[in-house]
Amino acid sequence: MTVFFDNHSCTSSREPKTLETLDWFAIFLIIFVAVLCVTAILNDVLRIYFNVKTNGTFVSILECFSFYENGKSLFRTTSPDKPLAVLHGLRALSAFWIVVAHHFYISHIFPMVNNNKMTTFTRSVFSEPFIQSELAVDTFLLMNGILLVHSTMKMQLAKEKFNVPLFYLHHVLRVAPTYFVQILITLTLYRYLNDGPLWKYYVYTSRENCQETWWAHLTFLNNYIMPNKQCVPSSWYLAVHMQLTLLSPLILIPIFKGKKVVPLVIVPILFVMANIVSISITYFNNYRGTFYVDRTASREDIFANEYLPTYGRISPWLLGIIVGYLLSREKDIKISKTQAVTGWILSILPFACIVAISRYIHSEGVQHNLTLSSIENGLNNTSFAILVAWIIVASETGYAAESKPEVPKEINANGQEMNVKIIG
């Protein structure tokens, strides 16, 4: 038996903790943000309780750090009646699923449980939500495609211009500040929050990865450049997200100009090609069709070749482009009950087949089947995205759960009811 020790395996509680220059910069930044938050609170108190009118550019910036203003948005309980309100629920459920999945994976990676029991658990049908939890990320890619087209169509209706530099600036500013601070904390203060051999092994390893690959993360190329040295474990998704955002004007501008051939012909062709590529990755590399942690444990190259590349993740995003276009172009999509039932069957069936293949693959004594593994790994995200896409369409057309709120009516001069169109 071989025992592996790295430079963090042996540790002492008496090791000195010295702050470096970058650590002090992180402390200064945290204090600066804290001061802005306190100032924003004082501004809210003056404005709400003392009726002091405050305005200007600085006050607008302060509102970004206001617990009161941000809290109103975070804890709003009213149900929005705007189009695509269903995305709020899907976003919350997907985030919860990701958190639960990471707890499951950490339990599998760390020496917390008997791995033999974990292997037995994967043979149970109750393990399927954990085995398929990597698909939660694809929900966000699907929604991203839908929202990109939705916002583009809104600009078209408002007769605004599609400004590419502003488009890029908007999306970078939404992601970059908090992401870069997260990288900074990983490089500096995070290692001082706890102690112990396991803590040092994982946290110090992330810090060493950051020291080597920080520039790849800042340029959102970390899913291709040194992909096995992720600074923040989840940062690969932001790389995929930003790369798709960078490419999206190639599709959005023709849509903005009314070129129907792009969303109705070219994007579907790209969607089919993307699925062929996903299947081919597993087939030509002879990967197994097991759940994520098991796959990466069996082959070190799976994480870089199958899990991280944008071309292996793009199919749900392309599907989102198609769905977003159809929902935006057809203001009042009307489908019959027969069509709705057919839609539910056709959307559930592909994912049900993937789950059935997964159950078979994880059964005891089953030998590696390359064809089934290729289907499982290559089409699981697409089949799930199709199901979620139909849930969105069904929700928008009143065939998911509760129907949409009735349009309010008022009485005209002749005593007849008429619909009131609400713009918002």
C-alpha positions in Angstrom: 0.0 0.0 0.0 1.3 3.5 -0.9 0.7 6.4 1.4 0.8 9.8 -0.3 1.9 12.9 1.7 2.0 16.4 0.3 3.5 19.5 1.8 0.3 20.3 3.7 -0.4 16.8 5.1 1.6 17.5 8.3 0.7 20.6 10.2 1.1 22.3 13.6 -1.2 24.7 15.4 1.9 26.7 16.4 2.8 27.7 12.8 3.2 31.5 12.6 0.6 33.4 10.5 2.2 36.3 8.7 0.3 38.8 6.6 1.7 39.5 3.1 1.2 42.7 1.0 -1.7 41.2 -0.9 -3.4 40.2 2.4 -3.2 43.8 3.6 -4.7 45.0 0.3 -7.6 42.5 0.8 -8.1 43.8 4.4 -8.2 47.4 3.1 -10.7 46.5 0.4 -13.0 44.8 3.0 -12.8 47.9 5.3 -13.5 50.2 2.3 -16.6 48.2 1.4 -17.7 48.1 5.0 -17.4 51.9 5.2 -19.6 52.3 2.1 -22.2 49.9 3.6 -22.3 52.0 6.9 -22.5 55.2 4.9 -25.4 53.7 2.8 -27.2 52.8 6.1 -26.8 56.4 7.4 -28.1 57.7 4.0 -31.2 55.4 4.3 -31.9 56.6 7.8 -31.7 60.2 6.9 -33.9 59.7 3.8 -36.5 57.5 5.4 -36.8 58.8 9.0 -35.8 62.5 8.6 -37.0 63.1 5.0 -33.6 64.4 4.0 -33.4 64.5 0.2 -30.2 63.0 -1.1 -29.3 62.7 -4.7 -26.4 62.7 -7.1 -24.0 60.2 -8.6 -22.4 59.3 -5.2 -25.8 58.6 -3.7 -26.7 56.3 -6.6 -23.4 54.4 -6.1 -24.2 54.2 -2.3 -27.5 52.5 -3.1 -25.6 49.6 -4.5 -24.2 49.0 -1.0 -27.5 49.6 0.8 -28.8 46.8 3.0 -32.3 48.4 2.8 -32.5 48.7 -1.0 -31.0 45.4 -1.7 -33.0 43.7 1.1 -36.2 44.9 -0.5 -35.3 43.1 -3.7 -34.0 40.0 -2.1 -36.9 39.5 0.3 -39.7 40.6 -2.1 -42.6 38.1 -1.7 -45.0 39.4 -4.4 -45.3 37.2 -7.4 -44.3 39.1 -10.6 -46.7 39.1 -13.4 -44.1 39.9 -16.0 -43.2 37.5 -18.8 -40.9 34.6 -17.8 -41.7 34.9 -14.1 -41.3 31.1 -13.9 -37.5 31.7 -14.2 -37.4 33.0 -10.7 -38.6 29.7 -9.3 -36.4 27.6 -11.5 -33.4 29.8 -10.5 -34.0 29.2 -6.8 -34.6 25.5 -7.2 -31.5 25.0 -9.3 -29.4 26.9 -6.8 -30.7 24.8 -4.0 -30.0 21.6 -6.0 -26.4 22.7 -6.6 -25.8 23.4 -2.9 -27.2 19.9 -1.9 -25.2 18.3 -4.7 -21.9 19.9 -3.6 -22.6 18.7 0.0 -23.0 15.2 -1.5 -19.8 15.4 -3.5 -17.8 16.8 -0.6 -19.0 13.9 1.5 -17.7 11.6 -1.2 -14.4 13.3 -1.7 -13.5 13.9 2.0 -12.9 11.1 4.4 -16.3 11.6 6.1 -18.1 8.4 5.0 -17.3 4.9 4.0 -16.9 5.0 0.2 -18.2 1.5 0.0 -21.5 2.7 1.4 -21.4 5.6 -1.2 -21.0 3.0 -4.0 -23.9 1.0 -2.6 -26.0 4.2 -2.4 -25.5 5.0 -6.1 -27.3 1.7 -7.0 -30.4 2.9 -5.3 -33.0 4.9 -7.2 -33.0 7.5 -4.4 -29.5 8.5 -5.5 -30.6 9.7 -8.9 -31.2 13.3 -7.8 -27.6 13.4 -6.6 -26.2 11.6 -9.6 -28.0 13.9 -12.0 -27.3 17.0 -10.0 -24.7 18.3 -12.4 -27.6 19.1 -14.7 -28.7 22.0 -12.4 -25.9 24.0 -14.1 -27.5 23.5 -17.5 -30.7 25.1 -16.2 -28.8 28.4 -15.8 -27.3 28.0 -19.3 -30.8 27.5 -20.7 -32.2 30.5 -18.9 -29.2 32.6 -20.0 -30.0 31.9 -23.6 -33.7 32.6 -23.1 -33.0 35.9 -21.4 -30.5 37.1 -23.9 -33.0 36.8 -26.7 -35.8 38.2 -24.6 -33.8 41.4 -23.8 -32.8 41.7 -27.5 -36.4 41.5 -28.6 -37.3 44.1 -26.1 -34.7 46.4 -27.5 -36.1 45.7 -31.0 -39.6 46.6 -29.9 -38.4 49.8 -28.2 -36.5 50.7 -31.5 -33.2 50.9 -29.6 -29.8 50.2 -31.1 -27.8 47.0 -30.3 -24.6 48.5 -28.9 -22.1 45.7 -28.8 -19.5 47.5 -26.5 -22.2 48.4 -24.0 -23.6 44.9 -24.2 -20.2 43.5 -23.2 -19.6 46.1 -20.6 -23.0 45.4 -19.0 -22.3 41.7 -18.7 -18.7 42.1 -17.5 -19.7 44.5 -14.7 -22.4 42.1 -13.6 -19.9 39.3 -13.0 -16.4 40.6 -12.7 -16.3 42.7 -9.5 -17.6 40.0 -7.1 -15.8 37.3 -8.9 -12.5 39.1 -8.8 -13.0 39.8 -5.0 -13.6 36.0 -4.5 -10.3 35.3 -6.2 -8.6 37.9 -4.1 -10.0 36.4 -0.9 -8.9 32.9 -2.0 -5.4 34.2 -2.6 -5.2 36.0 0.7 -7.4 35.8 3.8 -9.3 32.6 3.2 -6.5 30.4 4.5 -6.7 32.0 7.9 -10.3 31.2 8.5 -9.6 27.6 9.8 -6.8 25.2 10.3 -5.9 21.5 10.1 -4.4 19.1 7.5 -7.6 18.7 5.4 -8.2 22.4 5.5 -4.7 23.2 4.4 -4.7 20.5 1.7 -7.7 21.9 -0.1 -7.6 25.6 0.7 -3.8 26.0 0.3 -4.0 24.0 -2.9 -6.7 26.4 -4.2 -4.4 29.3 -3.2 -1.4 27.8 -5.1 -3.6 27.3 -8.1 -4.7 30.9 -7.9 -1.1 32.1 -7.8 -0.4 30.2 -11.0 -3.6 30.6 -13.0 -5.0 34.0 -11.7 -4.6 35.5 -15.2 -6.5 32.7 -16.9 -9.4 33.3 -14.4 -9.4 37.1 -14.9 -9.7 36.6 -18.7 -12.4 33.9 -18.2 -10.3 31.2 -20.0 -9.7 29.0 -17.0 -11.8 26.1 -18.4 -9.3 25.7 -21.2 -6.0 27.1 -19.8 -4.7 24.8 -17.0 -8.2 23.5 -16.4 -7.1 21.1 -13.6 -5.9 24.0 -11.6 -9.1 25.9 -10.8 -8.6 28.8 -8.3 -12.3 28.6 -7.2 -13.9 25.2 -7.9 -17.1 26.7 -9.4 -15.3 29.4 -11.5 -15.4 27.2 -14.6 -19.1 28.0 -15.0 -18.4 31.7 -15.2 -15.8 31.1 -17.9 -18.4 29.2 -19.9 -21.0 31.9 -19.2 -18.7 34.7 -20.4 -17.5 32.9 -23.4 -21.1 32.3 -24.6 -21.8 35.9 -23.8 -18.8 36.9 -26.0 -20.1 34.8 -28.9 -23.8 35.7 -28.5 -23.9 38.9 -30.6 -23.1 36.7 -33.6 -26.6 35.2 -33.0 -28.4 38.2 -31.3 -27.6 40.8 -33.9 -29.2 38.9 -36.8 -32.2 38.2 -34.5 -32.3 41.9 -33.7 -32.3 42.7 -37.5 -35.2 40.3 -38.1 -33.2 37.4 -39.7 -35.5 34.5 -38.9 -33.2 32.0 -40.6 -30.7 32.3 -37.7 -33.0 31.2 -34.7 -35.1 28.9 -36.8 -32.5 27.2 -39.0 -28.9 27.9 -38.1 -29.2 27.7 -34.3 -31.1 24.3 -34.5 -28.4 23.0 -36.8 -25.8 24.1 -34.3 -27.8 22.5 -31.5 -27.7 19.1 -33.3 -24.0 19.4 -34.0 -23.3 20.3 -30.3 -25.0 17.1 -29.2 -23.0 15.0 -31.7 -19.9 16.6 -30.3 -20.9 15.8 -26.7 -21.6 12.2 -27.6 -18.3 11.9 -29.5 -16.3 13.2 -26.5 -17.3 10.1 -24.4 -17.2 7.7 -27.3 -13.7 8.5 -28.7 -12.2 8.8 -25.2 -13.9 5.7 -23.9 -15.3 7.4 -20.8 -17.6 5.7 -18.4 -21.2 6.8 -18.0 -21.2 7.1 -14.2 -21.8 10.2 -12.0 -19.4 13.1 -12.0 -17.2 12.3 -9.0 -16.9 8.7 -10.0 -15.9 9.6 -13.6 -13.3 12.1 -12.5 -11.9 9.6 -10.0 -11.5 7.0 -12.7 -9.9 9.2 -15.4 -8.1 12.5 -14.6 -8.6 13.9 -18.1 -12.4 13.8 -17.9 -12.7 17.0 -15.9 -10.8 19.0 -18.6 -12.0 17.1 -21.7 -15.7 16.5 -20.9 -17.0 18.5 -18.0 -15.4 22.0 -18.6 -15.3 22.8 -22.3 -17.8 25.3 -23.6 -18.5 23.2 -26.7 -19.6 20.4 -24.4 -22.0 22.7 -22.5 -23.4 24.8 -25.3 -26.5 22.7 -26.3 -28.8 23.9 -23.4 -27.8 27.5 -24.2 -28.6 27.1 -27.9 -32.0 25.5 -26.9 -32.6 28.6 -24.7 -32.0 30.8 -27.8 -34.6 28.9 -29.7 -37.2 28.9 -26.9 -36.5 32.6 -26.1 -37.1 33.6 -29.7 -40.3 31.6 -30.0 -41.7 33.1 -26.7 -40.7 36.6 -27.7 -42.0 36.5 -31.2 -45.3 34.9 -30.4 -46.9 37.2 -27.8 -49.9 35.0 -27.1 -49.0 31.4 -27.8 -52.1 29.3 -27.8 -52.0 25.5 -27.6 -54.7 23.0 -27.1 -55.0 20.6 -24.3 -54.0 17.8 -26.7 -50.9 19.7 -27.7 -50.1 20.4 -24.1 -50.3 16.7 -23.1 -48.2 15.8 -26.2 -45.6 18.4 -25.1 -45.4 17.0 -21.6 -44.9 13.4 -22.9 -42.3 14.4 -25.6 -40.4 16.5 -23.0 -40.4 13.9 -20.2 -39.6 10.9 -22.4 -36.0 11.8 -23.4 -35.0 12.5 -19.8 -36.8 9.4 -18.6 -34.7 7.3 -21.1 -31.5 8.9 -19.7 -32.5 8.1 -16.1 -33.3 4.5 -17.2 -29.9 4.2 -18.8 -28.3 5.7 -15.6 -30.1 3.1 -13.4 -28.9 0.3 -15.6 -25.3 1.6 -15.7 -25.2 1.9 -11.9 -26.6 -1.5 -11.3 -24.3 -4.0 -9.6 -22.3 -6.3 -12.0 -23.0 -4.3 -15.2 -20.1 -4.1 -17.5 -18.9 -0.9 -19.2 -21.1 -0.2 -22.3 -19.5 2.5 -24.5 -22.7 3.2 -26.5 -24.9 3.6 -23.4 -22.2 5.7 -21.7 -21.9 8.0 -24.7 -25.7 8.5 -24.7 -25.7 9.1 -21.0 -22.9 11.6 -20.9 -23.6 13.2 -24.2 -27.4 13.7 -24.0 -28.2 14.0 -20.3 -27.8 17.8 -20.3 -29.8 18.2 -23.5 -32.7 15.9 -22.4 -33.0 17.7 -19.1 -32.8 21.1 -20.8 -35.7 20.0 -23.1 -37.8 19.1 -20.1 -37.0 22.4 -18.3 -37.7 24.3 -21.6 -41.1 22.8 -21.9 -41.9 23.7 -18.2 -41.1 27.3 -19.1 -43.3 27.2 -22.3 -46.1 25.4 -20.4 -45.9 28.0 -17.6 -46.1 30.8 -20.1 -49.2 29.2 -21.8 -51.0 28.2 -18.6 -50.4 24.4 -18.9 -47.9 23.9 -16.0 -49.7 24.5 -12.8 -51.9 27.5 -12.1 -53.0 29.6 -15.0 -51.7 33.1 -15.5 -53.4 35.8 -13.5 -56.4 37.1 -15.3 -56.0 40.4 -17.1 -57.9 43.1 -15.2 -61.0 44.5 -16.8 -62.7 47.8 -16.7 -66.1 49.0 -18.0 -66.1 51.3 -21.0 -68.6 54.0 -21.7 -71.1 51.6 -23.2 -71.1 49.4 -20.1 -69.1 46.7 -21.8 -66.1 44.9 -20.2 -62.8 45.4 -21.9 -59.2 44.1 -21.2 -56.7 46.5 -19.8 -53.2 46.0 -21.3 -50.5 46.5 -18.6 -47.1 47.6 -19.8 -44.3 46.7 -17.4 
